[in-house]
Amino acid sequence: MEALQVNHDLSKSQQAYHWIKERIARQDFTPGYRLVLGSIAKELDMSVVPVREAIRQLEAEGLVTFERNVGAHVSMVDDSAYRHSMQALSIVEGAAIALSARRLNEHDIRRARSINELMIETLDNFDPHAFTSLNQEFHAILFAPCANPRLLEIVRGEWGRLGNLRDSTFSFVPGRAAESVREHENILQLIETSAPLGEIEKAARRHRSATLDAYMIHEHPDEALGLPAF
């Protein structure tokens, strides 16, 4: 394990929280990994108390599961949680992008299109993790100017939750990547041409829903048949 880069502005429990959460996000601590509080405390050069507080916070977020007489471990991937986050994000991110559309300038559009072109270049030698990183960067540009801070907070929170639930959806459905970049370009064109905000929102929502649909058809074909459209 690496030594913690201490941020003295944070309490010890928050230092432990960020340290553990980062390793879950990086898949150093994979689903089912047992979190031994004493070992973590020793690694971070602190007592067990702040580590226990960090574990409780991560448990509240659903990233860690604690069982009596067993201890704490990284939560197993929950498909229903993934589905719910994707459905929620299709709604809130679609709204955030629509609210941002008139605030995006030419520089923003160029940046977003440049990233989308990099995503296209990765398709020949596909790396789902690199593609996912670029995808997050692309989407962040489009919703960043949203003037509703609460909506922005929810969107970013759901993106963070998805990162913990699935390292990369495109690992499961790599064929979806080519469709995704085409949809990106369509959204950019709608924004550039000042299309009605409702049309932009609908395109952004449909883009997110299509990724979920592709995943469900691949992983759970029987369930996918009964899913409502979002």
C-alpha positions, 0 to 999 in steps of 0.5 A: 500500500502507498503512504497517505498524502496527508492533507492537514486541513482534513480531520483524521477520519476524513483523511482515512475516508478519502484514502479508502474511497480512492482505493475502492474507486481505483479497484485496489480494494475490489468488491468483497475485499476485507477492510481490516481496521487495525491494518489500515490504521497502522498504514495511516499512522493513526488510531483505529477510532478515525478509521472506524468513523471513516468506515461508517461514512463509507457504509452510509454511502453504500461503498462498504458493508459491515457485518457483525462478527465478520467485519467490514468489506467493500460492498459487492456490485449491486446491479439494481443500484447501478440501474437506479443511478443510470436512470436517475442520471439520465433525468438530472444530467439531461436537465443540467445539460439543457440548462447549460446549453445557452451558456456553453461558448465556442471554446467549450464546444471545441474542447468537447468535440476535441475530446470526442475525437480522441474517443473516436481514435481509441475505438480501433484499439479499444481501452474501455477505461481510457474511453470511460475517462474521456467520456466523463471529461466530455460530459463534464464540459456540457453540464458544468455551466449549469446555473442550478447548484443543487442540480449540479451537485446531484449530477456530480454525486451520481457520476461519482456513485457510478464510478464506484458501482462500475469501473467501466460500463464499456467493458461489458458493452464495447460495441456501445462506444461507437454509438456513444460518440455519434450521439455526442456529436449529435448533442453538440450539433443541437447545442451549436444550432440553438435547438429547443432546450427540450430537444437537447434535454431529450437527446441527452436523456436518450443518450444515457438511457441507451447505454443502460439499455445496452448493458441490461440487454447484455447482462440481463436480457430477460429483465431488459425486456420489461424495463420502462423507457426513460 
